[in-house]
Amino acid sequence: MERADALSLRQYGASPGSHSHGHFQILLGLAGVLDLEVEGRGLRVASGGGCVIEPGARHDFESAHGSLCLVLDSAHPGWARCMAHPAPAAHALLLARYLASALQQGQPLALQHGPALLREAWLSHEYPPSPTSPRRRAIDWPALSQWAAGQWQHPLSVADLAAQVHLSPAQFAARCRQEQGLAAMAWLRGLRLEQAQWLRTRGLPVAEVARRTGYRSPSALTAALRRREPALRDDAPAPRDGASA
């Protein structure tokens, strides 16, 4: 009997040891950085990145500072085609964040149709652009997210982000709205708050989390967490399922 698609939110930390599955496993990074070894090949899933692990592939994972991922276990053969694209399209990353919220809220339709939509969105960059659309420099959003995560001690501007991807501030701002659905500084604030929220779930004191993520004071961090959307400021950590990654 074919395995039904199963979506889950999982937190990763220390390695539980290598293992394999008889189905595809799709991981999309929501916070932190997850390091994997798949059949001896190293992979990294940062916030905004993703990967597809094929059935039978032996793999291990570890996250030194903790990582939160949306995980899909699926036997659908269409995921074999997605393996030709090591990075998901921007649409898939936006969808992953929505599905993470849907999981926390228990929205049945989103969970029922989410796996098929995620597979379709992953491949959305296969479709050729309009003949009138100019070719544009691709933005490596996972790499940019990882760079920004190492800069929280310094104030970052749109110009700083744009310089990392060799665009003008205006070009970067427009691309961020188009590809991430957010203004550039809103996208950056979301990354920082996700990292702060993740560190809190790991048990770090508010003052230490504020220091690591560049908030001016513990009270400023607390206020930012309280303003978070209800689905994303649930203080309870997602269920840990280290044995099934």
C-alpha positions in Angstrom: 0.0 0.0 0.0 1.4 3.4 -1.0 2.4 5.7 1.9 0.1 8.7 2.3 1.7 12.1 2.2 2.5 13.3 5.7 3.5 16.9 6.6 5.1 17.8 9.9 7.2 20.5 11.7 10.4 19.1 13.2 13.2 20.5 15.3 16.7 19.1 14.8 19.7 19.1 17.1 22.2 16.4 17.8 22.6 13.5 15.3 20.6 10.4 16.2 22.6 8.2 13.7 22.2 7.4 10.1 19.0 5.7 8.7 17.0 5.4 5.5 13.3 5.4 4.4 11.3 3.6 1.7 9.8 7.0 0.6 10.9 10.5 -0.5 11.6 12.9 2.3 11.4 16.7 1.5 12.9 19.2 3.9 12.4 23.0 3.8 14.3 25.2 6.3 12.3 27.6 8.4 14.9 28.6 11.0 18.5 27.7 11.8 20.8 25.6 9.7 20.6 21.8 9.2 23.7 19.8 8.0 23.0 16.5 6.3 25.1 13.7 4.9 23.2 11.7 2.2 25.0 8.7 0.9 28.3 10.3 1.8 27.4 13.7 0.2 27.2 16.8 2.4 24.2 19.0 2.1 23.1 22.1 4.1 19.5 23.3 4.5 19.4 26.9 5.8 16.3 29.0 6.4 14.7 29.4 3.0 16.5 26.4 1.5 15.4 22.8 0.9 16.3 19.4 -0.3 14.8 16.1 -1.5 16.1 12.8 -0.1 15.3 9.8 -2.4 13.9 6.5 -1.1 16.6 4.2 0.2 19.3 6.9 0.6 21.1 6.5 3.8 21.4 9.8 5.6 22.3 11.5 8.8 21.7 15.0 10.1 22.9 17.4 12.8 22.2 21.0 13.7 24.8 22.6 16.0 22.5 25.5 17.1 19.1 24.0 16.3 17.0 24.0 13.2 13.3 24.0 12.4 12.1 22.4 9.1 8.9 21.7 7.4 9.1 18.0 6.5 7.1 16.0 3.9 7.2 12.2 3.8 5.8 11.1 0.4 5.8 8.1 -1.9 4.6 10.1 -4.9 6.9 9.4 -7.9 6.7 13.0 -9.0 9.3 13.9 -6.4 11.9 12.1 -8.5 11.7 14.9 -11.0 12.2 17.5 -8.3 15.5 15.9 -7.4 16.9 17.5 -10.6 16.5 20.9 -8.9 18.5 20.9 -5.7 16.9 24.2 -4.6 13.2 24.8 -4.5 11.6 27.7 -6.4 10.7 30.8 -4.4 7.0 29.9 -4.6 7.7 26.7 -2.7 9.5 28.6 0.1 6.5 30.9 0.5 4.2 28.0 0.5 6.3 26.2 3.1 5.9 29.0 5.6 2.1 29.1 5.0 1.9 25.3 5.5 3.9 25.6 8.7 1.3 28.0 10.0 -1.5 25.6 8.8 0.1 22.7 10.7 0.0 24.8 13.9 -3.5 25.8 13.4 -4.8 22.4 12.2 -6.3 23.7 8.9 -7.5 20.5 7.2 -7.7 21.7 3.6 -4.2 23.2 3.6 -2.9 19.9 4.9 -4.9 17.8 2.5 -3.8 19.7 -0.6 -0.5 21.1 0.6 1.8 18.2 -0.5 0.6 18.3 -4.1 0.9 22.1 -4.2 4.3 22.0 -2.7 5.5 19.5 -5.4 4.0 21.8 -8.1 5.6 24.9 -6.6 9.0 23.2 -6.3 9.1 22.9 -10.1 7.7 26.3 -10.9 11.1 27.5 -12.1 11.0 24.9 -14.9 8.4 26.9 -16.8 10.2 29.4 -19.1 9.8 33.1 -18.6 7.8 35.2 -21.0 9.7 36.1 -24.2 9.5 39.7 -23.2 10.9 39.2 -19.7 14.6 40.1 -19.4 17.0 37.6 -17.9 17.8 38.5 -14.3 20.6 37.7 -11.9 19.3 34.9 -9.6 19.3 35.7 -5.9 20.5 32.8 -3.7 18.0 33.4 -0.8 19.3 30.6 1.4 22.9 31.9 1.1 21.7 35.5 1.8 19.7 34.3 4.8 22.8 32.5 6.2 25.0 35.6 5.7 22.4 37.8 7.4 22.2 35.4 10.4 25.9 36.1 11.0 25.5 39.8 11.0 22.9 40.3 13.8 25.4 42.3 15.9 25.4 45.0 13.3 22.6 47.1 11.9 21.8 46.0 8.4 20.2 48.1 5.6 18.6 47.3 2.3 21.8 48.6 0.7 23.8 46.0 2.7 21.6 43.2 1.5 21.6 44.4 -2.1 25.4 44.6 -2.1 25.7 40.9 -1.2 23.8 39.9 -4.3 25.3 42.6 -6.6 22.1 44.6 -7.1 21.1 48.2 -6.5 19.0 48.8 -3.3 15.9 49.6 -5.5 16.4 46.4 -7.6 16.8 44.3 -4.5 13.8 45.9 -2.8 11.6 45.1 -5.9 12.9 41.5 -6.2 12.3 40.9 -2.5 8.7 41.9 -2.9 8.3 39.8 -6.0 10.1 36.6 -4.8 9.6 36.6 -1.0 6.3 38.5 -0.8 7.7 41.0 1.7 9.5 44.4 1.8 13.2 43.9 2.3 13.4 45.1 5.9 10.3 43.1 6.8 12.0 40.0 5.3 15.1 40.7 7.3 13.1 41.3 10.6 11.3 38.0 10.0 14.6 36.1 9.7 15.9 37.7 12.9 12.8 37.0 14.8 12.6 33.4 13.6 16.2 32.9 14.9 15.4 34.5 18.2 12.2 32.4 18.6 14.2 29.2 17.8 16.9 30.1 20.4 14.1 30.6 23.0 12.7 27.1 22.3 16.2 25.8 23.0 16.0 27.2 26.5 18.3 30.2 26.2 17.5 33.2 28.5 15.9 36.2 26.9 18.9 38.4 27.6 21.3 35.9 25.8 18.9 35.5 22.8 18.6 39.3 22.6 22.4 39.6 22.6 22.9 36.9 19.9 20.3 38.3 17.6 21.0 42.0 17.9 18.0 43.3 19.8 18.8 46.4 21.8 17.4 44.9 25.0 15.6 41.8 26.3 12.3 43.9 26.6 12.6 44.8 22.9 12.9 41.1 22.0 10.0 40.2 24.2 7.8 42.9 22.6 8.8 41.7 19.1 7.8 38.1 20.0 4.5 39.2 21.4 3.7 41.0 18.1 4.3 37.8 16.2 1.3 36.3 14.4 -0.6 34.0 16.7 0.3 30.9 14.6 4.0 31.8 14.8 4.3 32.9 18.4 3.2 29.8 20.1 5.7 29.3 22.9 5.4 25.5 22.8 8.2 23.9 20.6 7.2 21.7 17.7 7.3 18.0 18.4 10.7 16.5 18.2 10.9 13.5 15.8 14.6 12.9 15.5 14.3 9.2 14.5 12.4 9.9 11.3 14.2 12.6 9.5 
